[in-house]
C-alpha cells in the first residue's frame, strides 16, 4: 500500500508543475502579443516618418537635415537600394562627413558580397578620403583592403605592392597629423610585422629585408613630431635590443641608437613642444566655434612662419574638416596653395572641394576657373565648372558679373591662340556667353560702370575677333536702351566709331545725344566734346553747324544752373525764429533821424545796375558809423571761432575709431571681432543698418582702446573679409565738428547784440552763403564795400556798406532805415517795403 501512496504524491507534484508551466505560457503569450503590437506601432510610425521625409525632399532637395534624417530612417528598414540612392542624392548636393562615408561603406560591406561589392566599397572609401581629412576613415579603408583584397590575402607581390602604396598614400595625407597620425604608422608597422610572421620559414634574405622595412618605418616616424613619440622610441629600442641579442647572444653589449636617429628624434621633439600649446587650444571641449576657429588661424600663422608647406597643408586640412562652411578659411587655404605649393592637381582639388562646401562665394568659382585654365584643362571641363557655378546663389550681382567676365576672358584667350574662327571654339561661344550675361545682369545693373564695361568689352570683341561692325553697333545700341542716361555709354559708342574710322557715324551719334540731360556737368561736357570732335575731324561747315546747335543748348544749361544756384541761395536764408529780421531787436526801423546822424544820400539812378559805382558814393561818415563795441564783439566772435575747434580737438584727441566700408552685407559683430583678433584692443563695434529695412549698409565703426591698436587695424586695409576687400580708415569727426562749430559761432547768442548794432549802423549782413552765392550768380566780383572778410577758422563772410543788391529783400536794410522808431511803426512794420516805397515816404516827409 505504501508504494501506491508514493506514486500518488509524485503525481500531485507533477500536476502542480504542469499547472505552473501553463500559467507561465499564458503570461508569455500575453507579453509577446503586447510586444508585437508595440513593434507594429513603431513600424507604422517609422513608415509615416519616411513618407513625410520623402515629400519634404521632393519639394526641397536642398534641405540638409532632411537628407540626414531620411538616410537614418532607411537604415532601420535595411533597404540597401534605397539607402544607396538616398546617399548618392545627398552627395550630389553636399559633401558627406567622414562618419557618413564610414557608415555607408560598412553598410555596403555588411549587405553585399562578391568582387563587384569589393570594388564598389573601395570606390566609396576613395571618395570619402578625398572629401575631408580623417585618420579614422583612412584606418578603416586600410583595414578593409587588407582583409578583403584577394591579392593581399595571398601575399602576392602585386598585392603587397598595392597595400604598401596605399599605406604610403595614407602617410602622405595624414601622417603628419600631430595627435592622430601615429595610428597610420602603427597600422603600417603591424602589416609588415604580420608579413615577418607569415614568412618565418622562408629564406633569411627575405626576413632581413622585412626587418629593414620595419626599422625604416620606426626611424621615419621618430623624425616626425607626434603626441606620443616616447612610446614609439621605447618600442623601437626594445625591438632593436631583441634583434641584437638574437644575433650576438645575450652576453653581447648592446649598441646605442644610431646618432642620425637620435638627432632626428630630438629635433622632432623640439618641434612638437613648440606646438603643444596650439594643439591644446584647438582641442578644448568647452569653447565656442568662433574661438576655436580663431585658435586655428593663430596656429596656421605660426606654422606658416615655420616655413614647412607640408605641415601647413595638413593643418589647413584639419581646419576645413572642422569648419567646412568657413569661406574665409577656404579662400586663405586655396590662396596659400597657389602661392606656395603650386601643384596644379592639389590646387584644383582644393578649389573643387571649396566650391562644394561654400558654393555661394563667387570668388572661389572665379579662382577655380583660372586654376583650371592654368593647368590647361579641356574646354569640356571648363564649361562644366562654369555651368555648375551658374546654379549657385551669390550675394551680389557684381559677383555674377566677375564670373561671366572670367569665363569670357578664358574663351577670348583660347580663341586668340587658335588663330582662326574656323577652330572648334568659334566666336559664337563668346557671343552666346556675353548674351547670357547681358540677359541676366542688365535688369539689375542699370546705369552702372560694371555693366558699361561689359558691353564695351563685348562690342570690342565683336569688331576685333568677330569682324562684325554691325554686331558691335548693335551691342552699343542695346546698352543705350538700358543705360541711355550714362554719358560714358555715348562716349564709348562714339570712341569706337572714331577708332574704326567712321567719322560720319560718330557725328550722327553726337547729334542724337547733345541735347540729352546727363548727371552733373555731363550735358555741358558732351556739347564741348562735339565741338572738339568737329575741330579735329570735321570741315568748317561741320564745325559751324555744331556751334549753331550747341550754343543755344549751352545757354539753356547756364540759365538752368543760375536758377538752381538762386534757389539754393533762397533756401539758405534762415526762417522762422532763426530769421534775424523777425526778431524784436532786428526789425526794420523807420522814423525821424537822430540829431547826431547824417542824412542818408539818395541812391543814384542806375545804382542797382552798377553796385560798385553806388558804393563809391558812400560818405566817410557812413564808413565810420560802426561803434567800438561792435568791433570788440566782432573780435570776440572771431576768437570764439578759433578757440572752438581747439576744444573739439581736445574732446576727440583720445578717440581711436576706425571707419570700415565695402563690407559684405552679411558681416556681423562676431565677424569683425574675429577679423581684428590679431590686432586686439577692440572695445566696441557698430554696424550701420538701414533704419527702414534693418539690413546692413556695408559700413561700420570699430572703437579701439588706444592708438597702437588702431594703427594695427589700419594696416589691415584692403584685407579680405567674407570675400570682399574691406576699406579701413581712421574716423575723424573733428573735421565735421569744426565745420558745424564755425557755422554755429556766427549765430552765437553772445554776439547777437553786436552784430545787430553793426547792422543797424552800416547795413552789414553776415551770411557766408549769400556772399558766395552772389559771386556765382552774377559772375562779377563783389563791390569794395561788400567784399568778404574771410576767416580761415570760421569761414565767415560779411557784406559791408549800404548796398543791398546781394541779399534777399527780407534781410536787407532798406533806404530810410533809422535807429529810432516809434512803437506804432514797429508794430506796423511787419511787411518789408521796397526801396521805391521808402523814397516816396522820404519825399512826402
Secondary structure, DSSP 8 states (H G I E B T S, - for coil): -HHHHHHHHHHHHHHHHHHHHHHHHHHHHHHHHHHHHHHHHHHHHHHHHHHHHHHHHHH-TT-HHHHHHHHHHHHHHT-HHHHHHHHHHHHHHS---HHHHHHHHHHHHHH--SHHHHHHHHHHHHHHHHHS--HHHHHHHHHHHHHH-HHHHTT-HHHHHHHHHHHHHHHHHHTT-TTTTHHHHHHHHHHHHHHHHHTTTS-HHHHHHHHHHHHHHHHHHHTS--TTHHHHHHHHHHHHHHHHHHHH-TTS------HHHHHHHHHHHHHHHHHHHHHHHHT-SSS-HHHHHHHHHHHHHHHHHHT-HHHHHHHHHHHHHH-TT-HHHHHHHHHHIIIII--HHHHHHHHHHHHHH-TT-HHHHHHHHHHHHHTT--HHHHHHHHHHHHTS--S-HHHHHHHHHHHHHHHHHHHHHH--TTSSS-HHHHHHHHHHHHHHHTTTSTT-HHHHHHHHHHHHHHHHTS--HHHHHHHHHHHHHHHTT-HHHHHHHHHHHHHTT-HHHHHHHHHHHTTS--STTHHHHHHHHHHHHHHHHS-HHHHHHHHHHHHHHHHHHHHHHHHHHHHHHHHHS--GGG-GGGSGGGS--BS---TTS-------TTTTT-HHHHHHT--HHHHT-S-HHHHHHHHHHHHHHHHHHHHHHHHHTT--EEEEES--TT--HHHHHHHTTTT--EEEEEEEE-TTT--EEEEEEEEESSHHHHHHHHTTTT-EETTEE-EEEE--HHHHHHHHHHHHHTT-GGGHHHHHHHHHHH--EE-HHHHHHHHHHHSS---GGG-----TTT---EE-SS--TTS-TTTS--TTB-S---HHHHHHTTS---HHHHHHHHHH-
